[in-house]
Amino acid sequence: MEWIGIGFGLYVFFTIGLYHILVVQLEARFGPWPWVAFLFIGLACLYLAVTAGSPAWSMFWGYNAFINLWSIKEMFDQVKRAAK
C-alpha cells in the first residue's frame, strides 16, 4: 500500500500526456464533437468515485472523472488553437 502514491503519480503523468495527444488527434479528425464522449466517460467515472468502496479507488475514479471533464474544455480550446 505504501507504493500507491508512486504508482498513482506515474499514472497521472502518463494520462496527462496521453490525453493531450488524444484531444489534439480527435479534434483534428472529428472536430469538437468527441466532447460528448468525454462528458459521458467523465460522469460515469464521477459516479464510480462517489460509490467506490475504498479511498484509493475513489481517488482513481475521481481523477479519471476530472481528466475527462477537463478534456471537454481542452477540446474547444484546441479548435481555437488550430484556427490560428
Residue, then its C-alpha position, 0 to 999 in steps of 0.5 A: m500500500e505504501w507504493i500507491g502514491i508512486g504508482f498513482g503519480l506515474y499514472v497521472f503523468f502518463t494520462i496527462g500526456l496521453y490525453h493531450i495527444l488524444v484531444v489534439q488527434l480527435e479534434a483534428r479528425f472529428g472536430p469538437w464533437p468527441w466532447v460528448a464522449f468525454l462528458f459521458i466517460g467523465l460522469a460515469c467515472l464521477y459516479l464510480a468515485v462517489t460509490a467506490g468502496s475504498p479511498a484509493w479507488s475513489m481517488f482513481w475514479g475521481y481523477n479519471a472523472f476530472i481528466n475527462l471533464w477537463s478534456i471537454k474544455e481542452m477540446f474547444d480550446q484546441v479548435k481555437r488553437a488550430a484556427k490560428 
